[in-house]
């Protein structure tokens, strides 16, 4: 019996937007000030075009379950595919607690309470395992999570935008918008914050991680990416602008700036703010769910191919990635305990986790840039339902994408204000080095076990062939 496809165009679009649009970064973008308009329209749009074009071509040309894992494997072989998958999955390990920390910070603002860092750590660990449970269920039953999350994201942003513009009409804007303020000052402060834009606009490949669940990935992937690109840029721009209309730049908290603006815009109305808080909880759950679906689906493919240890190959009859999901829960819990016991506040915990997440997060996409160039040369006759036009433009797109990502990695190594520079950089690099050593050890172990299995099967195959000849 043929496998029933679970994802239609609407489902793909919702999964893309739920995972790709980072509502928790609206406050970070607004904290840059009026110059965020320039950053979004220049850096954001230019990067998004490059990133979207690469994902659209690779996703429609190689519409196989696993997405970036498949692309890297075809371009550079199994070892690099496993390494890229490890980075991809590891990013989700730190992304889940980071996003849950942000949610708790937002709820603190709404409820007017202060939650100790230790309590935040416990709540985040519990939320992580709830997300793990959802990830062990077939997409046929859980795709409603991403669908509802996408709709609610647009609703929350629309309420913010409408409320802020009405507020500014009555009370005036909290910030100036002039050519002088809109054009940024190119300094270390900008270098530290611009990567937030790159982070918020990266991840359009995620829908291809579940290409095997789609009805028509060759047609639907480029369509969904185009719509998600346009909607995301418009909503990011208007939402960050709305925050700046309501709050002075100096008072914008990168983690909770959006909810602060909503509270001010609606005069502290408990009913409206309460409803928005409930919606945000569902939005964040869908955001986490979308990335876990993609990260674990990719890891499952690598596990089944023997390129990651067998634990990653465990799945249900409906192909839900139980092994990667449970391992992710264990790793996220360990990471949260390490960072949670060393951070002095929720905001510090958020930024530390975000920086670590982002550096790991960008590494697979750097490889993806080279995968496009390699596959264009090594597989020129492949059917490309969507292709970047010309011969030189794909090279330019891949090179520009690589430059953006490299600058973003450097930017996230710049310590936040008040942090000890050497201690912060050492902490970040130490975590990355340790995680990479673990990854290389797991990959080597899987390769050795796979080679042993192949050697063990070879004599049996030879004997059976001799028997047939006799």
Order of alpha helices (4+ residues) and beta strands (2+ residues): alpha-alpha-alpha-alpha-alpha-alpha-alpha-alpha-alpha-alpha-alpha-alpha-alpha-alpha-alpha-alpha
